[in-house]
Amino acid sequence: MPSPSPWRVPDFRTLFSAAVLTNLAVNIGHVTVPLIAVTALDAGPGEVGLLATLTTVAFLLIGLPAGAWIDRMRHRRVLIAAELVRGVLTLSIPLAWQLDALTLEHLYVAVLLTGCATVFGDVAAQSALPGIVGRESLVGANTALVSLQAAGQVAGRGAGGALVQLLTAPAAAAAVGLLHLVSALRYTGIREAPRPGPGERPPRLTARIREGLRHVLAHRELRALVLAGSLSNLGLQLINTLLPVLFTRELGLSPAVLGLYWAAGGVGVFLGARAARVVVRRWGGDHSRAIGFVGLALAPAPLAIPLLDRGGWLWLAAAGWVLAIGKVGVDNVLAVTLRQRLTPDGLLGRMNATFRFMLMGALALGSALAGVIGELAGVRAAMWAGAVCMGLSFVPVLITSLLRRRGARAAENGGEPEERGQMRELTFRGSDGCPLHAEVSGPEATGSGRDPVILLHGGGPDHRSLLPLAARLGPAHTAVLPDIRGWGRSVCADPARHTWSRYADDVTALQDRLGAERAVLVGTGLGGTIALRTALEHPDRVRAIVVISVEDIEDDEAKEAERLFFERFAARVRAEGVAAAWAPVLPGLAPLIGNLVREAIPRSDPASVAAFCALGEDRAFREVSELAAITAPALIVPGMDARHPTALAAEVARTLPHGRLAPVALSGELLTAEDLGAAMGPLVADFLAELQTPCPGDPVPR
């Protein structure tokens, strides 16, 4: 299902136009400010390094608290204020120069305070984006913004070098200040959004900062992304800080040539950003894997940069520069999109601030190290150190991706995951003779004295998505985890065999194989719908049901849209494979669902997945009122997206004679199967404890 275009959103167009001005200003300033220090104030490598350090050190000083503050502020106002401050401070530089009062100390103070404004502006812009365009449009929006950054490097840094050459560096700085002021005016066109959490008493600042740090550093993929980005930024800044010294002082090249060299890097970022979608599709929608393998392929490119000299060496270094920065362009689209998708709205500011703290802190460290190494060992020694850091920056993400895939394969082959320790494999046949597969933990169903608990997974994942939940139920319960036909190892490539009644019959066939007259059915998404359908068709076989994230019960129009989507999805599976079919769909899914689907793709049988799509021709229910015939006790857990609407969960709970709504819902903070198990395990275990009375018609205590 294609993602909506962000360009259809007026506020995104306004934000983008303001970002055009900001990026142009930043990139012209990137050239002009260090050249003012070198050419007008005769700064050496150490002083240039300190200047660059002060440009980014604000992210270390106020980055983390800024994220906590921004989570409770109106993003539009922050953006306007940040641009006004940057404009006024930058204009103070040419004014002081005109009055013959410009000093290095003035430059130091101006760039430090400008950096503080940049902290608020950058974090607010990245935090505002999901709310402006919606999470389903983030890939397109981030591609546009990263492409803009690349164009800004080409136009801004090229223009910066030319302006310095033609008008002097202070005059170019005046243009930078004016661009920031016009950008502030443009940001006023964004509609005002309500301040987050009105009327709420916020937790202490330190507690909110810790929450943001914990979210990033405790999450495997986010941790790898921030480490890789920090290493890349460290290397990039070691190189960038001393390029003006190398170009203008050691090689005697003009500022215009330096601007063109930096502009060539902008071309690399642009090409990398435009290629990002193609790259991630090549790797089946796996952002981490795409970032890792692109980095591996381009690892040698940065090593050409320190060879920079006159003649042919300049062209070789430029080629390495373009390729190395092209990899940064790919990373910027995929990594930013991934981290935004892995973060709930209430943590976006703190997540972005934590990333900016680490990434910009690496820039500050790189600037300082560039000055120290440049003074002690020479400019080229610092650049070699930077090239090595850039070349190795892909390693954390690649290792994380490979370990994740290795764990999935180990689980598939009966390997080491803790949840599989006591699992027994079970093969059974559906009523049509189709061979189906399940895994069982706990005591034998016929001898435990308790009804088995059958855990039915959602559409896209397989039974492994519920292994952590099964582990949370405790050893006294018999937990049975089937692969629903068409998914995992329950291969079924005949479209005619995929109907809701057939799925309900599969559940009772599994119970027959277990020797269990009744069972408790726990289902997520698709599995929840199967649980409801089984309880309706086979009421004597169902002790109780738990539905986690109730699927929408569509009207005729929505059902037709679903049918067409399944039809297109199946055609793409047959033509290009499961990963390619999921690639355009994954960005629009909730982070938890997307992660579970992505993890299961390698175990999916293409013919069976395509056949499953025939379900689009069938209907589980036409109206919510049909559920009133279900007599089993039921616990309904609300979902978190349009496909699993919260309001529907409440209506279903009211309609079921013995239904109730769970006190908690799924949330965007759940990212993995382990998170799902930890959140839902206690809830399901408490519900099971209430079912110990043997009367199946008894209502659940409210």
C-alpha positions as CSV (number, residue, x, y, z in Angstrom):
1,M,0.0,0.0,0.0
2,P,1.7,3.2,-1.1
3,S,2.4,5.8,1.6
4,P,0.6,9.2,1.2
5,S,2.8,12.0,-0.2
6,P,3.9,14.5,2.4
7,W,3.6,17.2,-0.3
8,R,-0.1,17.1,0.1
9,V,0.2,18.5,3.6
10,P,0.3,22.4,3.5
11,D,2.3,22.6,6.8
12,F,5.0,20.3,5.3
13,R,5.3,22.5,2.3
14,T,5.7,25.5,4.6
15,L,8.2,23.7,6.8
16,F,10.2,22.7,3.7
17,S,10.3,26.2,2.2
18,A,11.6,27.5,5.6
19,A,14.1,24.7,5.7
20,V,15.4,25.7,2.2
21,L,16.4,29.1,3.6
22,T,17.9,27.6,6.8
23,N,19.9,25.0,5.0
24,L,21.2,27.6,2.5
25,A,22.2,29.8,5.4
26,V,23.9,27.0,7.4
27,N,25.9,25.8,4.4
28,I,27.1,29.3,3.4
29,G,28.0,29.9,7.0
30,H,29.9,26.6,7.1
31,V,32.3,28.1,4.5
32,T,32.4,31.7,5.6
33,V,32.9,31.5,9.4
34,P,36.1,29.4,9.4
35,L,37.4,31.5,6.4
36,I,36.8,34.7,8.4
37,A,38.9,33.2,11.2
38,V,41.7,32.1,8.8
39,T,41.8,35.0,6.3
40,A,40.7,38.0,8.4
41,L,41.9,37.0,11.9
42,D,44.9,34.8,10.9
43,A,43.7,31.8,13.0
44,G,45.9,28.7,13.1
45,P,44.8,25.0,13.2
46,G,44.2,25.0,17.0
47,E,42.1,28.2,16.9
48,V,40.1,26.9,13.9
49,G,39.5,23.6,15.8
50,L,38.3,25.5,18.8
51,L,35.9,27.5,16.7
52,A,34.4,24.4,15.1
53,T,34.2,22.8,18.6
54,L,32.2,25.8,19.9
55,T,29.8,25.5,16.9
56,T,28.6,22.1,18.1
57,V,29.4,22.0,21.9
58,A,26.0,23.3,22.7
59,F,24.6,19.9,22.0
60,L,26.7,18.6,24.8
61,L,25.8,21.4,27.2
62,I,22.1,21.7,26.7
63,G,21.1,19.0,24.2
64,L,19.5,16.5,26.7
65,P,17.4,19.0,28.7
66,A,16.4,20.8,25.4
67,G,14.8,17.5,24.3
68,A,12.8,17.2,27.5
69,W,11.7,20.8,27.2
70,I,10.7,20.6,23.6
71,D,8.5,17.6,24.3
72,R,6.4,20.0,26.3
73,M,6.6,23.1,24.0
74,R,5.0,24.2,20.8
75,H,7.4,23.3,18.0
76,R,6.4,26.2,15.8
77,R,7.4,28.8,18.4
78,V,10.7,27.1,19.0
79,L,11.5,27.1,15.3
80,I,10.7,30.8,14.9
81,A,12.8,31.8,18.0
82,A,15.7,29.7,17.0
83,E,15.9,31.3,13.5
84,L,15.6,34.8,15.0
85,V,18.5,34.2,17.4
86,R,20.7,32.7,14.7
87,G,20.0,35.6,12.4
88,V,20.8,38.3,14.9
89,L,24.0,36.6,16.2
90,T,25.3,36.0,12.7
91,L,24.6,39.6,11.6
92,S,26.7,40.7,14.6
93,I,29.9,39.3,12.9
94,P,29.9,41.6,9.7
95,L,28.7,44.5,11.9
96,A,31.8,44.1,14.2
97,W,34.0,43.7,11.2
98,Q,32.6,46.9,9.6
99,L,33.4,48.7,12.9
100,D,36.9,47.2,13.0
101,A,36.0,45.5,16.2
102,L,35.9,41.8,15.2
103,T,38.0,39.4,17.3
104,L,38.3,35.7,17.6
105,E,36.6,36.0,21.0
106,H,33.6,37.6,19.3
107,L,33.5,34.7,16.8
108,Y,33.7,32.2,19.7
109,V,30.8,33.7,21.6
110,A,28.7,34.1,18.4
111,V,29.1,30.5,17.3
112,L,28.6,29.2,20.8
113,L,25.2,31.0,21.2
114,T,24.2,30.2,17.6
115,G,24.9,26.6,18.4
116,C,22.5,26.8,21.4
117,A,19.8,28.1,19.1
118,T,20.6,25.3,16.6
119,V,20.0,22.7,19.3
120,F,16.4,23.9,19.8
121,G,15.7,24.4,16.1
122,D,17.1,21.0,14.9
123,V,15.4,19.0,17.6
124,A,12.1,20.8,17.2
125,A,12.1,20.3,13.4
126,Q,12.7,16.5,13.7
127,S,10.2,16.2,16.5
128,A,7.5,18.1,14.6
129,L,7.8,16.1,11.4
130,P,5.8,12.9,12.4
131,G,2.9,15.1,13.6
132,I,2.9,17.2,10.5
133,V,3.0,14.4,7.8
134,G,2.0,11.3,9.8
135,R,4.3,8.3,10.4
136,E,3.2,6.6,7.2
137,S,4.8,9.5,5.1
138,L,8.1,9.7,7.0
139,V,10.2,8.0,4.4
140,G,9.1,10.5,1.7
141,A,9.4,13.5,4.0
142,N,12.9,12.5,5.2
143,T,14.0,11.8,1.7
144,A,12.9,15.3,0.7
145,L,14.6,17.0,3.7
146,V,17.9,15.0,3.3
147,S,17.9,15.8,-0.4
148,L,17.4,19.4,0.5
149,Q,20.4,19.2,2.9
150,A,22.4,17.8,0.0
151,A,21.3,20.6,-2.4
152,G,22.1,23.1,0.3
153,Q,25.6,21.7,0.5
154,V,26.0,22.0,-3.3
155,A,24.4,25.5,-3.6
156,G,25.2,26.9,-0.1
157,R,28.8,25.8,0.1
158,G,29.5,26.5,-3.5
159,A,27.8,30.0,-3.1
160,G,29.7,30.5,0.2
161,G,33.1,30.0,-1.5
162,A,32.1,32.2,-4.4
163,L,30.7,35.0,-2.1
164,V,33.9,35.0,-0.1
165,Q,35.9,35.2,-3.3
166,L,33.8,38.1,-4.7
167,L,32.6,40.0,-1.7
168,T,34.8,39.0,1.3
169,A,33.9,36.6,4.1
170,P,32.1,39.2,6.4
171,A,29.8,40.2,3.5
172,A,28.9,36.5,3.0
173,A,28.2,36.3,6.7
174,A,25.7,39.1,6.4
175,A,23.8,37.1,3.8
176,V,23.7,34.2,6.2
177,G,22.1,36.3,8.9
178,L,19.4,37.7,6.6
179,L,18.5,34.2,5.3
180,H,17.9,33.1,8.9
181,L,15.6,36.0,9.5
182,V,13.6,35.3,6.4
183,S,13.3,31.6,7.5
184,A,11.9,32.7,10.8
185,L,9.2,34.7,8.9
186,R,8.4,31.7,6.8
187,Y,8.0,29.4,9.9
188,T,5.1,31.7,11.0
189,G,3.1,30.1,8.2
190,I,2.9,26.7,10.0
191,R,-0.3,26.3,11.9
192,E,0.0,26.5,15.7
193,A,-0.4,23.1,17.4
194,P,-1.5,22.8,21.0
195,R,1.2,22.4,23.6
196,P,1.7,18.8,24.5
197,G,0.1,17.6,27.7
198,P,-1.9,20.7,28.7
199,G,-2.8,20.7,32.3
200,E,-0.6,17.7,33.2
201,R,2.1,17.9,35.9
202,P,5.3,16.9,34.1
203,P,7.8,14.6,35.7
204,R,11.0,16.1,36.9
205,L,13.4,17.2,34.2
206,T,16.1,14.7,35.2
207,A,13.5,11.9,35.1
208,R,12.4,12.8,31.6
209,I,16.1,13.0,30.4
210,R,16.8,9.6,31.8
211,E,13.7,8.2,30.0
212,G,15.0,9.5,26.7
213,L,18.5,8.1,27.3
214,R,17.1,4.7,28.4
215,H,14.8,4.6,25.3
216,V,17.8,5.0,22.9
217,L,20.6,3.2,24.7
218,A,18.5,0.2,25.9
219,H,17.1,-0.5,22.4
220,R,19.4,-2.7,20.3
221,E,18.8,-1.0,16.9
222,L,18.7,2.6,18.3
223,R,21.9,2.0,20.2
224,A,23.6,0.7,17.0
225,L,22.4,3.7,15.0
226,V,23.7,6.2,17.5
227,L,27.1,4.5,17.8
228,A,27.4,4.3,14.0
229,G,26.4,7.9,13.5
230,S,28.7,9.1,16.2
231,L,31.7,7.3,14.7
232,S,30.8,8.7,11.3
233,N,30.5,12.3,12.6
234,L,33.7,12.0,14.5
235,G,35.6,11.1,11.4
236,L,33.8,13.6,9.2
237,Q,34.6,16.5,11.5
238,L,38.3,15.5,11.8
239,I,38.4,15.9,8.1
240,N,36.1,19.0,7.6
241,T,37.7,21.0,10.4
242,L,41.1,21.1,8.7
243,L,40.1,21.2,5.1
244,P,40.3,25.1,5.0
245,V,43.8,24.9,6.4
246,L,44.9,22.2,3.9
247,F,43.3,24.0,0.9
248,T,44.2,27.6,1.5
249,R,47.5,27.3,3.5
250,E,49.3,24.1,2.6
251,L,48.1,23.7,-1.0
252,G,47.5,27.4,-1.9
253,L,44.1,26.7,-3.4
254,S,41.4,29.4,-3.5
255,P,38.3,29.5,-1.2
256,A,36.2,28.9,-4.4
257,V,37.9,25.5,-4.9
258,L,37.3,24.6,-1.3
259,G,33.6,25.5,-1.8
260,L,33.4,23.3,-4.9
261,Y,35.0,20.4,-3.1
262,W,32.4,20.7,-0.3
263,A,29.7,21.1,-2.9
264,A,30.8,17.8,-4.5
265,G,30.0,16.2,-1.1
266,G,26.6,17.7,-1.4
267,V,26.1,15.9,-4.7
268,G,27.0,12.7,-2.9
269,V,24.5,13.2,-0.2
270,F,21.8,14.0,-2.7
271,L,22.5,10.9,-4.7
272,G,22.6,8.8,-1.6
273,A,19.3,10.2,-0.3
274,R,17.6,9.5,-3.6
275,A,19.0,6.0,-3.7
276,A,17.8,5.2,-0.1
277,R,14.4,3.8,-1.1
278,V,15.9,1.6,-3.8
279,V,18.5,0.3,-1.3
280,V,16.1,-0.5,1.5
281,R,13.8,-2.4,-1.0
282,R,16.8,-4.4,-2.1
283,W,17.2,-5.6,1.5
284,G,13.6,-6.4,2.0
285,G,12.6,-3.3,3.9
286,D,15.3,-4.0,6.6
287,H,16.7,-0.5,7.3
288,S,19.5,-1.7,9.6
289,R,20.7,-4.3,7.1
290,A,20.7,-1.9,4.2
291,I,22.7,0.7,6.2
292,G,25.2,-2.0,7.3
293,F,25.9,-3.5,3.8
294,V,26.0,-0.1,2.1
295,G,28.6,0.9,4.6
296,L,30.6,-2.3,4.0
297,A,30.6,-1.8,0.3
298,L,31.8,1.9,0.6
299,A,34.2,1.4,3.5
300,P,37.4,2.0,1.3
301,A,36.1,5.3,-0.1
302,P,37.1,7.6,2.8
303,L,40.7,6.4,2.6
304,A,41.1,8.4,-0.6
305,I,40.4,11.7,1.1
306,P,43.7,12.2,3.0
307,L,45.6,11.7,-0.3
308,L,44.3,15.2,-1.4
309,D,46.9,17.2,-3.3
310,R,47.2,19.2,-6.5
311,G,46.6,17.6,-9.9
312,G,45.2,14.1,-10.2
313,W,45.3,13.5,-6.4
314,L,42.6,16.2,-6.0
315,W,40.3,14.3,-8.3
316,L,40.9,11.0,-6.6
317,A,40.3,12.6,-3.2
318,A,37.1,14.2,-4.6
319,A,35.8,10.8,-5.8
320,G,36.4,9.3,-2.4
321,W,34.7,12.2,-0.8
322,V,31.6,11.9,-3.0
323,L,31.2,8.2,-2.3
324,A,31.8,8.5,1.4
325,I,29.3,11.4,1.7
326,G,26.9,9.5,-0.5
327,K,26.9,6.7,2.1
328,V,26.0,9.5,4.7
329,G,23.0,10.4,2.5
330,V,21.7,6.9,2.5
331,D,22.2,6.7,6.3
332,N,20.4,10.0,6.9
333,V,17.2,8.9,5.2
334,L,17.1,5.3,6.5
335,A,18.4,5.9,10.0
336,V,16.3,9.0,10.8
337,T,13.1,7.3,9.4
338,L,13.9,4.1,11.5
339,R,14.4,6.0,14.7
340,Q,11.3,8.1,14.3
341,R,9.3,5.0,13.6
342,L,10.7,3.2,16.6
343,T,9.8,6.1,19.0
344,P,6.4,7.0,20.4
345,D,5.2,10.6,20.0
346,G,5.7,11.5,23.6
347,L,9.4,10.6,23.4
348,L,10.3,12.1,20.0
349,G,11.9,15.3,21.5
350,R,14.0,13.4,23.9
351,M,15.0,10.7,21.4
352,N,16.0,13.3,18.9
353,A,17.8,15.3,21.6
354,T,19.7,12.1,22.7
355,F,20.7,11.4,19.1
356,R,21.8,15.0,18.6
357,F,23.6,15.0,21.9
358,M,25.6,12.0,20.8
359,L,26.0,12.9,17.1
360,M,26.8,16.6,17.6
361,G,29.0,15.7,20.6
362,A,31.0,13.6,18.3
363,L,31.4,16.6,16.0
364,A,32.6,18.7,18.9
365,L,35.0,16.0,19.9
366,G,36.2,15.7,16.3
367,S,36.8,19.4,16.1
368,A,38.8,19.4,19.2
369,L,40.8,16.3,18.2
370,A,41.4,17.9,14.8
371,G,43.0,20.9,16.4
372,V,45.1,18.8,18.8
373,I,46.3,16.3,16.2
374,G,46.8,19.0,13.6
375,E,49.1,20.9,16.0
376,L,51.0,17.9,17.2
377,A,51.2,15.5,14.2
378,G,50.1,17.6,11.2
379,V,47.0,18.2,9.2
380,R,47.2,14.9,7.2
381,A,47.5,12.8,10.3
382,A,44.2,14.2,11.6
383,M,42.6,13.5,8.2
384,W,43.8,9.9,8.1
385,A,42.3,9.4,11.6
386,G,39.0,10.8,10.3
387,A,39.0,8.6,7.2
388,V,39.5,5.4,9.3
389,C,36.6,6.4,11.6
390,M,34.3,7.0,8.6
391,G,35.3,3.8,7.0
392,L,34.5,1.7,10.1
393,S,31.3,3.6,11.1
394,F,29.0,0.9,9.5
395,V,30.3,-1.8,11.9
396,P,27.8,-1.4,14.8
397,V,24.7,-1.5,12.6
398,L,26.0,-4.4,10.5
399,I,26.8,-6.5,13.5
400,T,23.4,-5.8,15.0
401,S,21.7,-6.8,11.8
402,L,23.7,-10.0,11.4
403,L,23.1,-11.0,15.1
404,R,19.4,-10.4,14.7
405,R,19.2,-12.6,11.6
406,R,21.4,-15.2,13.2
407,G,19.0,-15.3,16.1
408,A,16.1,-15.7,13.8
409,R,17.8,-18.6,12.0
410,A,18.8,-20.2,15.2
411,A,15.2,-20.1,16.4
412,E,14.0,-21.6,13.2
413,N,16.4,-24.5,13.6
414,G,15.5,-25.1,17.2
415,G,18.3,-23.0,18.5
416,E,19.0,-21.0,21.6
417,P,16.4,-18.4,22.3
418,E,15.3,-18.7,25.9
419,E,11.6,-18.9,25.1
420,R,12.2,-22.1,23.1
421,G,13.9,-24.0,25.9
422,Q,10.9,-26.1,26.8
423,M,9.0,-26.1,23.5
424,R,7.8,-29.3,21.8
425,E,7.0,-29.5,18.1
426,L,3.6,-30.6,17.0
427,T,2.2,-31.5,13.6
428,F,-1.6,-31.7,13.0
429,R,-3.9,-31.6,10.0
430,G,-6.7,-29.2,9.3
431,S,-10.2,-30.5,8.4
432,D,-9.2,-30.4,4.7
433,G,-6.1,-32.5,5.4
434,C,-3.6,-29.6,5.1
435,P,-0.5,-30.3,7.3
436,L,-0.1,-27.5,9.9
437,H,2.5,-26.9,12.6
438,A,2.6,-25.7,16.2
439,E,4.8,-25.6,19.2
440,V,3.8,-26.5,22.7
441,S,5.2,-25.6,26.1
442,G,4.2,-26.6,29.6
443,P,2.5,-29.8,30.8
444,E,0.5,-32.2,28.5
445,A,-2.9,-30.7,27.8
446,T,-4.7,-33.9,28.8
447,G,-3.1,-34.2,32.2
448,S,-2.7,-30.6,33.5
449,G,-6.3,-30.2,34.8
450,R,-6.4,-26.8,32.9
451,D,-7.6,-25.9,29.5
452,P,-4.7,-25.3,27.1
453,V,-4.0,-21.7,26.0
454,I,-3.8,-21.4,22.2
455,L,-1.9,-18.3,21.1
456,L,-2.8,-17.1,17.6
457,H,-0.4,-14.7,15.9
458,G,-1.2,-11.7,13.7
459,G,-1.0,-11.6,9.9
460,G,2.6,-11.2,8.7
461,P,4.5,-12.6,11.8
462,D,4.5,-16.3,12.7
463,H,4.1,-18.1,16.1
464,R,7.6,-16.9,17.2
465,S,6.1,-13.4,17.7
466,L,4.2,-14.8,20.7
467,L,7.0,-16.9,22.3
468,P,7.8,-14.3,25.0
469,L,4.1,-14.0,25.8
470,A,3.9,-17.8,26.2
471,A,6.9,-17.7,28.5
472,R,5.1,-15.1,30.7
473,L,2.1,-17.4,31.4
474,G,4.1,-19.7,33.7
475,P,4.9,-23.4,33.8
476,A,1.4,-24.4,35.0
477,H,-0.3,-23.5,31.7
478,T,-0.1,-25.5,28.5
479,A,0.7,-22.9,25.9
480,V,0.2,-23.9,22.2
481,L,1.5,-21.7,19.4
482,P,0.4,-22.7,15.9
483,D,1.6,-21.1,12.7
484,I,-1.7,-20.0,11.1
485,R,-2.1,-21.6,7.7
486,G,-0.2,-19.6,5.1
487,W,2.4,-18.3,7.6
488,G,5.6,-19.8,9.0
489,R,5.8,-23.6,8.5
490,S,2.1,-24.0,8.0
491,V,2.5,-24.0,4.2
492,C,-0.8,-23.8,2.2
493,A,-0.4,-22.5,-1.3
494,D,-4.1,-23.1,-2.4
495,P,-6.1,-19.9,-2.3
496,A,-9.4,-21.8,-2.0
497,R,-8.3,-23.1,1.4
498,H,-8.0,-19.7,2.9
499,T,-11.3,-18.7,4.5
500,W,-12.4,-17.6,8.0
501,S,-14.3,-20.8,8.5
502,R,-11.3,-22.9,7.6
503,Y,-9.2,-21.0,10.1
504,A,-11.7,-21.6,12.8
505,D,-11.8,-25.3,11.9
506,D,-8.0,-25.4,12.2
507,V,-8.3,-24.3,15.8
508,T,-10.6,-27.1,16.7
509,A,-8.5,-29.6,14.7
510,L,-5.5,-28.5,16.9
511,Q,-7.6,-29.1,20.0
512,D,-8.5,-32.6,18.8
513,R,-4.8,-33.2,18.2
514,L,-4.1,-32.1,21.8
515,G,-7.0,-34.2,23.2
516,A,-8.5,-31.0,24.6
517,E,-12.2,-30.5,24.6
518,R,-11.9,-26.8,25.2
519,A,-9.2,-24.2,25.1
520,V,-8.6,-20.5,25.9
521,L,-7.9,-18.6,22.7
522,V,-5.5,-15.6,22.9
523,G,-5.1,-13.8,19.5
524,T,-3.4,-10.7,18.2
525,G,-4.8,-8.9,15.2
526,L,-5.6,-11.6,12.7
527,G,-5.4,-14.2,15.4
528,G,-7.9,-12.3,17.5
529,T,-10.4,-12.3,14.6
530,I,-9.9,-16.1,14.3
531,A,-10.5,-16.4,18.1
532,L,-13.8,-14.5,17.8
533,R,-14.8,-16.5,14.7
534,T,-14.0,-19.8,16.5
535,A,-16.0,-18.8,19.5
536,L,-18.9,-18.0,17.3
537,E,-18.8,-21.2,15.2
538,H,-17.7,-23.6,17.9
539,P,-19.0,-22.2,21.2
540,D,-18.6,-25.5,23.1
541,R,-14.9,-25.7,22.3
542,V,-13.9,-22.3,23.6
543,R,-13.5,-21.7,27.3
544,A,-12.6,-18.0,27.0
545,I,-11.0,-15.5,24.6
546,V,-8.5,-12.7,24.8
547,V,-8.3,-10.4,21.8
548,I,-5.2,-8.2,21.6
549,S,-5.6,-5.3,19.1
550,V,-9.1,-5.9,17.6
551,E,-9.1,-5.8,13.8
552,D,-11.5,-3.4,12.1
553,I,-14.8,-4.7,11.0
554,E,-15.1,-3.0,7.6
555,D,-18.0,-1.6,5.8
556,D,-18.5,-2.5,2.1
557,E,-16.3,0.3,0.8
558,A,-13.4,-0.5,3.2
559,K,-13.7,-4.2,2.4
560,E,-13.4,-3.5,-1.3
561,A,-10.3,-1.4,-0.6
562,E,-8.9,-4.3,1.4
563,R,-9.7,-6.8,-1.4
564,L,-7.8,-4.7,-3.9
565,F,-4.9,-4.3,-1.6
566,F,-4.6,-8.0,-1.0
567,E,-4.9,-8.6,-4.8
568,R,-1.9,-6.2,-5.5
569,F,0.1,-7.6,-2.6
570,A,-0.3,-11.2,-3.8
571,A,0.7,-10.2,-7.4
572,R,3.9,-8.6,-6.0
573,V,4.7,-11.6,-3.8
574,R,4.4,-13.9,-6.9
575,A,6.5,-11.5,-9.1
576,E,9.2,-10.2,-6.7
577,G,9.0,-12.2,-3.4
578,V,7.7,-11.6,0.1
579,A,10.3,-9.0,1.1
580,A,9.6,-6.8,-1.9
581,A,5.8,-7.0,-1.3
582,W,6.2,-5.9,2.3
583,A,8.8,-3.1,1.5
584,P,6.3,-0.4,0.6
585,V,3.9,-1.5,3.4
586,L,6.3,-1.6,6.4
587,P,6.8,2.2,6.7
588,G,3.1,2.6,7.3
589,L,2.8,0.0,10.1
590,A,3.1,0.6,13.8
591,P,6.7,0.0,15.0
592,L,5.8,-3.2,16.9
593,I,3.9,-4.7,14.0
594,G,6.6,-3.7,11.5
595,N,9.4,-5.2,13.6
596,L,7.5,-8.5,14.0
597,V,6.7,-8.7,10.3
598,R,10.3,-7.9,9.3
599,E,11.7,-10.5,11.6
600,A,9.4,-13.2,10.1
601,I,10.0,-12.5,6.4
602,P,12.9,-14.9,6.0
603,R,10.7,-17.8,7.2
604,S,7.7,-17.0,5.0
605,D,6.8,-19.2,2.0
606,P,5.9,-16.9,-0.9
607,A,3.3,-19.2,-2.5
608,S,1.5,-19.5,0.8
609,V,1.6,-15.8,1.6
610,A,0.2,-15.1,-1.9
611,A,-2.5,-17.7,-1.3
612,F,-3.4,-16.2,2.1
613,C,-4.4,-13.0,0.3
614,A,-7.5,-14.8,-1.0
615,L,-8.8,-14.0,2.4
616,G,-9.6,-10.6,1.0
617,E,-12.6,-12.2,-0.8
618,D,-14.1,-13.4,2.5
619,R,-15.5,-11.7,5.6
620,A,-15.2,-12.7,9.2
621,F,-18.0,-10.4,10.3
622,R,-20.2,-7.8,8.7
623,E,-21.3,-6.0,11.8
624,V,-20.2,-5.7,15.4
625,S,-23.7,-6.9,16.5
626,E,-22.9,-10.4,15.3
627,L,-20.5,-10.8,18.3
628,A,-23.5,-10.7,20.7
629,A,-23.9,-14.4,20.0
630,I,-20.5,-15.2,21.6
631,T,-21.1,-16.5,25.1
632,A,-17.5,-17.1,26.2
633,P,-15.9,-14.8,28.7
634,A,-13.7,-12.3,26.7
635,L,-11.0,-9.7,27.5
636,I,-10.5,-7.1,24.8
637,V,-7.2,-5.1,24.6
638,P,-7.4,-2.0,22.4
639,G,-5.0,-1.5,19.5
640,M,-3.1,1.5,18.4
641,D,-3.7,2.4,14.7
642,A,-6.4,2.8,12.1
643,R,-6.5,-0.9,11.3
644,H,-7.0,-1.7,15.0
645,P,-9.1,1.3,16.3
646,T,-9.4,1.9,20.0
647,A,-13.1,2.9,19.7
648,L,-13.9,-0.4,18.1
649,A,-12.3,-2.4,21.0
650,A,-14.6,-0.6,23.4
651,E,-17.7,-1.3,21.2
652,V,-16.7,-5.0,20.9
653,A,-16.3,-5.3,24.7
654,R,-19.8,-3.8,25.2
655,T,-21.4,-6.1,22.6
656,L,-20.0,-9.3,23.9
657,P,-22.3,-10.6,26.7
658,H,-19.4,-11.5,29.0
659,G,-16.8,-9.1,27.5
660,R,-14.8,-6.4,29.2
661,L,-12.3,-3.9,28.1
662,A,-8.7,-4.2,29.4
663,P,-7.4,-1.4,31.5
664,V,-4.4,-1.0,29.3
665,A,-3.9,-0.8,25.5
666,L,-1.1,-1.5,23.1
667,S,1.1,1.6,22.7
668,G,3.8,2.9,20.4
669,E,6.4,2.3,23.1
670,L,6.2,-1.5,22.4
671,L,8.8,-2.3,19.8
672,T,9.6,-6.0,20.0
673,A,8.1,-9.4,20.8
674,E,9.7,-9.2,24.2
675,D,8.0,-5.8,24.8
676,L,4.7,-7.3,23.8
677,G,5.2,-10.3,26.1
678,A,6.2,-8.1,29.0
679,A,3.2,-5.7,28.5
680,M,0.5,-8.4,27.9
681,G,1.8,-11.3,29.9
682,P,0.6,-10.2,33.4
683,L,-2.8,-9.1,31.9
684,V,-3.4,-12.5,30.3
685,A,-2.1,-14.4,33.3
686,D,-4.5,-12.5,35.6
687,F,-7.3,-13.3,33.2
688,L,-6.5,-17.0,33.2
689,A,-6.4,-17.0,37.0
690,E,-10.0,-15.8,37.0
691,L,-11.1,-18.8,34.9
692,Q,-10.4,-21.5,37.4
693,T,-14.2,-22.1,38.1
694,P,-15.4,-24.9,35.7
695,C,-18.6,-23.1,34.5
696,P,-18.0,-21.9,31.0
697,G,-21.0,-19.7,31.0
698,D,-20.0,-17.6,34.0
699,P,-19.2,-14.0,33.2
700,V,-15.8,-12.7,33.9
701,P,-15.6,-10.6,37.1
702,R,-15.7,-6.9,36.3
